[in-house]
Amino acid sequence: MNDVMIEVAHLSHTYTTAPVKKKALDDVSMQIPRGECVAVIGFNGSGKSTLVQHFNGLLRPTPGSVRVDGVDVGGAQVNLRALRQKVGMLFQFPESQLFASTIYQDVAFGPQRMGLGRHELRARVKHALDIVGLPLQDYGQRSPFELSGGQRRRVALAGILAMTPRVLILDEPSVGLDGEGRAEFYAYLQRVRQEQGVTTILVSHDMAEVAAIADGLYVLHHGKLVMQGTPASVFAQSEQLRRWDLAAPPLHELLAALRQRGIALPEDVMSVEDAFHFLQQTQKQKQKQLPDVSSRS
Ligand SMILES: Nc1ncnc2c1ncn2[C@@H]1O[C@H](COP(=O)(O)OP(=O)(O)OP(=O)(O)O)[C@@H](O)[C@H]1O
């Protein structure tokens, strides 16, 4: 099996509907590995949403190409329905798109249109609601409108999971949630990744969030892909990021400042605990190397 889930080659996109033409993507090429969680970051208007809308066929690549699981999504033969089943997309404020009178009906809406039998449909809805922590027996017959914002967003996520996608795109999934709602949402997202091995693409402004969850980052600036790498390697470039109106999370700023002052923290040191452990080990090694003056008399 190919290790690349999404392959973008020389993709550009110009909106022609606005009063002035707008080049939103400019010759972007990238390869998103299968099963990883990656994040697309960049200042407002840098092209993040435009890029990910190419992954499920909402926008067609002209010029350039996008292949999802080996299939050219711009090809004349592409089956858009099958593509959207494979690539689930959670838009910003997805809870505003809930419409059915029960949570069951809402989550069942997508898979119902796939022509599944009643038992398979119910099993899928049950599994999806279990994953997001809203068990069918407790929540299935309730109205989504009785739930908190964070819970409603999880219902929307369950609606996508019930389609068993191989790729999950989340556009600013935590915007508008309070701290607890965010933490809960991300805990369930981690579970989705562990249980279903979906390739996850996150569009986010929240750098601490992406540092905590993503395996890899892609940085867009004025429609161009200007940097890519692990969160540690990208956030180590804090001066460069500032030029693109981005800021590394405070913890990474602190680690970068320590490195600049000569403390040789390895790149995989990503938390206060890691840094503390590393410094403690270094201290111990130094002490071992010192001559033991106490035994001399
Ligand atoms: N439908 C559209 N018609 C015309 N211009 C558009 C359209 N959608 C986006 N744009 C413009 O294309 C550029 C990229 O927009 P896009 O939404 O992809 O950026 P973004 O990085 O996702 O922004 P944000 O962080 O604000 O959501 C922006 O200048 C935007 O104004």
The ligand as an ORCA input file, in Angstrom:
! r2SCAN-3c Opt
* xyz 0 1
  N     -15.338     32.125     -2.526
  C     -14.383     33.034     -2.591
  N     -14.410     34.016     -3.521
  C     -13.418     34.921     -3.604
  N     -12.327     34.940     -2.793
  C     -12.253     34.004     -1.845
  C     -13.266     33.012     -1.686
  N     -12.906     32.202     -0.649
  C     -11.729     32.675     -0.185
  N     -11.335     33.765     -0.892
  C     -10.112     34.527     -0.704
  O      -9.008     33.628     -0.912
  C      -7.980     33.867      0.059
  C      -7.723     32.581      0.826
  O      -8.896     32.277      1.570
  P      -9.014     31.019      2.528
  O     -10.369     31.052      3.135
  O      -8.595     29.810      1.805
  O      -7.907     31.374      3.618
  P      -7.756     30.830      5.107
  O      -6.295     30.739      5.350
  O      -8.564     29.597      5.286
  O      -8.401     32.035      5.924
  P      -9.015     32.072      7.411
  O      -7.909     31.724      8.343
  O      -9.432     33.514      7.560
  O     -10.164     31.107      7.442
  C      -8.466     35.022      0.916
  O      -7.907     36.215      0.437
  C      -9.977     35.015      0.727
  O     -10.501     36.319      0.876
*
